[in-house]
Amino acid sequence: MNIYRNWFLASRPWSFSMTAISISVGAALGAIDGVFSWGLYLLTLGGIILLHGASNLCNDYYDVRRGVDTMDAPTSRYRPHPLMEGMLKPKYILIESYLLCGIAGLVGIYLAATRGWPILAIGIIGVLAGLSYTAPPFNYKYHALGEVSVFLMWGPLMVEGAYFVQRQVFSLKALWISIPFGVLVALVLLANNIRDIVYDRDKGIQTIPILIGRRNGIRLYIALIVLSYASVLWMALMGPLQRWSLVILLSVPLAQRLLGQILRKIPLDADARTARLNTAFGILLVASLILESIV
């Protein structure tokens, strides 16, 4: 059983909550505007989680191969890393990544054939962005583009894609609502990069905090959290969100504690703590949209 456990942990399943929230936001918005299909929702969610797992495996493979992920990496101190720890063979990690990607591709082709071919374009973008994150020749994570990609993937692309599957059209409303959550997901990576600024510089990696400096990186992190909440407040008062969305403000105390910790000292698990914030934010956002669709 340990081998299956190692495969499961290697895919980083704890990160799938962010994907589930993005898909749920898009699907919930689709439910507000029309009939909701549980089958299409679950198929979309399953396909994207498979692609997310494939991307995680591929990225870890190339991080280890390039020597970025080692036993002295800050991340290795608080999360399991079966590949780096020698529990899994590298070539099998890559095979599993391509296998998951292939299954996700079949799901995407089915959805494109039944719901509209724009889904295929979204899927191709997602595959290319996920697999080339650390893989050559692009490996754009190493060139300070990781946060931008994460924002686009978990914000506009997933939310609009999930909405399109339900409604077969794109939505400007879904685009605007996707932005604050997409920003918070990107901040998970930014927190990681602020913490690892010395380590990444020694490995020859470029990140946003390295380019703008640690202090400015922290300022950017704080500003984007504040703007994420401010944008929800604005959209709740002016549209397209309804007043139900103000329930998101229940997560403000969690954000305040996180910001206090970041200002005092970047914690070792800064990315995990940021992920807990965006999970709370995202769940409350989904709940508000469900309430809107019911009422």
Helices and strands as residue ranges (DSSP letters): H 2-10, G 13-15, H 16-33, H 38-66, G 74-77, H 90-115, H 118-131, G 140-142, H 146-152, I 153-157, H 158-167, H 172-195, H 197-202, H 208-212, H 214-238, G 243-251, H 252-264, H 270-294
